[in-house]
Amino acid sequence: MALLSATLVWAQEASHPQWAYDATIYELNTRQLTPEGTFRAAEAVLPTLKENGIDIIWVMPCQPIGKITRKGTLGSYYSIIDYCQINPEFGTLDDFKHFLQKAHELGFKVILDWVANHTAPDSKWTENPGWHYRDSLGNLMVQYDWTDISKLDYHNQDMRQAMLQAMRWWMDEVGIDGFRCDVAGEVPTDFWNWAMSDLRRNHPDMFTLAEDEDKAQELTETAFDMYYGWTLHHIMNEVAQGKKTVADLWAYFRKAEQLRPRAIRMNFITNHDENSWNGTAFERMGDAVKLMAAFCYVVPGMPMIYTGQLVGNHHRLEFFEKDLIDHDENYALGALYQRMNQLRQDNPALQSNELGAPMKRLPVDNDYIFAMVRPSKKNTVLVVMNMSAEPQTVTIDLTGYEGKYECLCGHKHKLSNHETLTLRPWQYKILRK
């Protein structure tokens, strides 16, 4: 009954930067992380992030924000007025470089959130004829309800060259390690293929993340290493709310792994969009938060942690204002993340994509139980999760995977080919050998 990955060929050669395969990515909201909201203050947090097992820091846009039609008091990170400057709210370019140097010394990779779809309406780029879309009256055009931006026109070759030059500057002169690209599917794929190929000539180990899933197959063919697991995220929310089931998860995995075997999926329970606009993970997932957080680590992909998750932030962060994360000193999920990051790094079976192990569904006699195994020549990880708000008893067919295992707490278990377990609501077991 090994339904997943049966048709895939699992290569041994890496097609992404080697350092990314067992990594966890952290989204840094500079404004809300510290009382100061600066890179100097964020620098002091880096050792703690390292202790928690973070590997990649994704810095939300740090360039100056436009003032025309600005939303709120401070404006949106994603309304950029100058690609090659630093928002004075966060400090200076030297402050950012010092932050980056410290991050590199600690072993982090740092990628910058890149907004290539649009600029602020008061960007100097709007003075260049043909660089932005305009209506019949010559007025700059917005998208959706993003009234603080002006959409760029990628038919213009001069604009494309300027965008690439700005990206080169951040990599060549500043020294970042790659990009997370905002609304990547709204920008022509041929631009991304051209730009990323150019950048990789001097930076072959760079890492790229596309904020997109609908066009992920073409975006990740050449340009991007990782895409957003939006569909999986939404299913996780609905399972936690009792609206979808384990069967929906398996249906998703069958389809997703067959469509995009090369690309790394980013798994998450929250991010800046979800937190600010759709509610905290606690609002959306309730008592299932811990299980879903662990789930992001054991299924194929790369787990992502957003600012505040490690310390128990329980409120929706204002997007256009200063709104410091809160800290819960008794927060248990922070310790869970630390354990899960260590689990990911210690177990080759959990590495992403072709260097990790395929995920195989285990036969069970209870539809509320998600049971799977990721077996490799180096080690095996076995996972059993009760995805319901009621206690569940399940018998699992472990034929071929029986033997001696160790749980996260260090206890040893000898499993036979048929094991019966009783799990509390939203309880899960992760074992390895």
Order of alpha helices (4+ residues) and beta strands (2+ residues): beta-alpha-alpha-alpha-beta-alpha-beta-beta-beta-alpha-beta-alpha-beta-alpha-beta-alpha-alpha-beta-alpha-alpha-beta-alpha-beta-beta-beta-beta-beta-beta-beta-beta
